Amino acid sequence: MNEPVVELDGITKRFGDVVANDRVELTVDRGSVHVLLGENGAGKTTLMNVLYGLYEPNEGEIRIDGTPREFDSPRDAIDAGIGMIHQHFMLVDPMTVADNVVLGNEPRSRLGFTVDREAAREAVTDLTARYGFDVEPDAVVEDLSVGVQQRVEILKALYRGADILILDEPTAVLTPQEVEELFDIFDELTDQGKTIIFITHKLGEALGVADAITVLRDGETVGTVDTSTTSKRELAELMVGREVLLDVEKPPSSPGDVGLEVSDLTVTDDRGVDQVSSLDFQIREGEVFGIAGVDGNGQSELVEAITGLDVPDEGRVYFDGADVTTDSRRDRIEQGMAYIPEDRQHRGLVMDFELLQNGLLGSQHDPDFAPGGRIDWATLRQHVEDIIADYDVRPPNPDATAKSLSGGNQQKLVAGREFERDPRVVVASHPTRGLDVGSVEFVQEKLVELRNEGKAVLLVSSKLDEVQQLSDRLGVMYEGAFTDVVDPDDVTEEQLGLLMAGQDADGVTSVPAGDFEAEAEVGR
């Protein structure tokens, strides 16, 4: 019989009148990977913040190795062998890996006046060797990929003696390859007796990595299931409380005129290196043009040039036949371009603003909200309340600040604001990143609905199943250019993987990227 290392008994946490956790029960066995699954706002992160000492529970008991514990701060939790890796990393970018790992617990020189940097470096080297991490102690954090930065966060926790590791949405910003590497690390850690609590809303990952899964809904424990006896469909229903469509349903497209065109587009970075190289494609009204690729192959730079956040070095961007290459972001919004950015916190929201104010962003000059140049706050409030209700933003409070929301609820607010502009062209960059299964279903259905209404939709996503199911045509980017534009119904994940790595994929059905006058019935 497995030995429980963490037991949460009747944990309740309130914030004023809001009950985030309601008598939650959780038992985690030593040496296991235990997934905490639930929708955005289900109380997953709050519960783990209680375990980590960031919040004090109003009711209930925490037991570690069978002993009741009270944590007044994260220091108490760390002393009890608990470490937490948050969704947004807490690293000092200009510092080295070794300096970040020992920060706050630095080894001292013999006299104690200075940091013993060689000892710090040796400690990190020993940890990386012990757990099989491929991390260079002298590397500067800001030069590392997101996946490697996450390993640095795990090393920080291990350096402080953590036997229980809590990871909050650890795969939200990782590539598929980095996700696999993270799960290999989980195997190594549990083989050495560590315990992993993994917060997620991704069903496939939960089933692929967990020994047991506890589902929360509306702050309450729905149940704990063994991965060998459950399925995606059952987990989705436990999470949402209803049957969920896991596959996108969309009718054949009926493409019309060209809504968005990119012609010979080139974008270079500060070093003069091309991030986008002479790219050409067109998107018709009534179709979804998808872009797949490993992050960092020019997708972000392409989207910023299309949406007016950057001006390309060469080439043109056309919107309904008009050249908008040098038009501002505001001009493009007024012409009917909606944009869901990949980084909601830096591009989509002002974190210190209330939801009411964030709902106005981009529409400050819209006469519906600012007749005569003065904001009609009553009309705006009703508009934002409708978005909150329709897109299930939690908590449903227009006066709450954006930073008080979970990442998934921030994303839902941004998606609602952009979709409700009644756009003609939609640029959606990772629109379901950080969303739970129910919200993913809603956003994907909304994208299909916009496409069916005759909008031109550009979808950039690192989720291969999403970009294949939603797209009518699919461009695969590698080093700033398309390796191919394919029919998503006739390409396998293996072939896409080869194209994403810049290799040829035999047997792929190619379709035109543009020049529709020479082609008939493109985008079926």
BELVEN-V677747 format. One record per helix or strand. SS is the DSSP state (a for helix, b for strand). FROM is the first residue (numbers start at 1). LEN is the number of residues. If there is no record, write none. Layout:
SS;FROM;LEN + SS;FROM;LEN
//
This chain:
b;4;12 + b;18;12 + b;33;6 + a;44;8 + b;59;6 + b;67;3 + a;74;6 + b;82;4 + b;96;1 + a;97;6 + b;108;1 + b;115;1 + a;117;15 + b;140;1 + a;141;3 + a;146;14 + b;164;5 + a;176;16 + b;195;6 + a;203;7 + b;212;6 + b;220;7 + a;227;3 + a;232;9 + b;258;11 + b;274;11 + b;287;6 + a;299;9 + b;314;6 + b;322;2 + a;329;7 + b;337;4 + a;344;5 + b;354;1 + a;355;4 + a;371;3 + a;377;14 + b;401;1 + a;402;3 + a;407;13 + b;425;5 + a;437;16 + b;456;5 + a;464;7 + b;473;6 + b;481;6 + a;488;3 + a;493;8 + b;510;1 + a;516;3
//
